[in-house]
Amino acid sequence: MGSCVSSPGGVEVTELDKARHKDAEKQLREAKAKMAAQVKVLLLGSGDSGKSTILKQMRLIHKVPFSAQEIELFRQLVFENITRGGMKYLLDAMEDMDLKLSEDNIPTIDLVETAPDLKDGEPFPVSYYEPLKSLWADPNVQKAWERGNEAALPENLYYFYSSLDRLFDPGYLPDEQDIIRCRARTIGITETSFDLRDHQMLMVDVGGQKSERRKWIHCFQDVTSILFLVSLSGYDQCLVEDKDANQMQDAMTIWDSICHSQWFKATSIILFLNKNDLFEKKIRTSDIKNFFPDFDGESGDIRAGRDYFKRRFAKLAQKAGRSKEREIYIQFLISYRILKD
């Protein structure tokens, strides 16, 4: 039985109480030291801005390997991306575009919509190979793909459909590019840690769709920096969840609210204007003026287009009036590029 002593207030304190108090103090000191050594980076942006892609790239850069189970899940996700998780969106968009499949490809619609969930180790069903190959070659499928901005079609379809032979190999396992390009909607909050020289970086990824944004506030405490991602190629695209909303306008609205938020008045913010490579291809045929009438550059001028959007976001940040309290950096990124030492 533990001995007891009396505190000045007359309350008895046992040796067990002392030990518990000492242990609690130790845990508090360790937690405080851990927080001091941890950099919390919040990934924000609208849906389809490339946040989850950046997180996967960071894992590769910092040599945080994907486990065998994760690789298997990505393999299964690739099959979903080329069927009901990707091609189905294109087929649905064709109806809105009043485009019809050739008679030979019509039976493939049901095949796409009823594609099974693969089991661990189960190869892509051979029965899908020829129908999917024929479907992608359909002239009206290609027309719909060219008008993808009207329906926010998945950008990875061309990449994966160009590699069907490789994907349907019985021994197929996704490589780094496949992992980066496969996509799944982020639901909830994902945290990933990276060990730096003297610190631990905790990157927090939250869903960008409108329905997910109410969860953002749960991540706002103790944030060191914000990485805010914008898809440059989204200037002419609608939102996945709202065909009447423009991706770039939506990003500007979120950016404006983040810059004015009391939560981040002293938090450094890095704005990544992402998917610059896709923007450079798209601007040749899709005039920015059609979506942003105040753009005063020449049609197809890549530099003028980049500078225009950079100025728009910088002006919104400047309007918040906190330049003395925090730093804001603006960078251009190329989608899907793996940066290594």
Secondary structure, DSSP 8 states (H G I E B T S, - for coil): ---EEE-TTS-EEEHHHHHHHHHHHHHHHHHHHHHHTEEEEEEEE-TTSSHHHHHHHHHHHTT----HHHHHHHHHHHHHHTTTTTHHHHHHHHHHTT----GGGTHHHHHHHT-----TT----GGGHHHHHHHHH-HHHHHHHHTGGGTT--TTHHHHHTTHHHHTSTT----HHHHHH------SEEEEEEE-SS-EEEEEEE--SGGGGGGGGGG-TT--EEEEEEEGGGGG-B-SS-TTSBHHHHHHHHHHHHHH-GGGTT-EEEEEEE-HHHHHHHTTTS-GGGT-TT--S-TT-HHHHHHHHHHHHHHHHHHT--TTT--EEEEE--TT-----
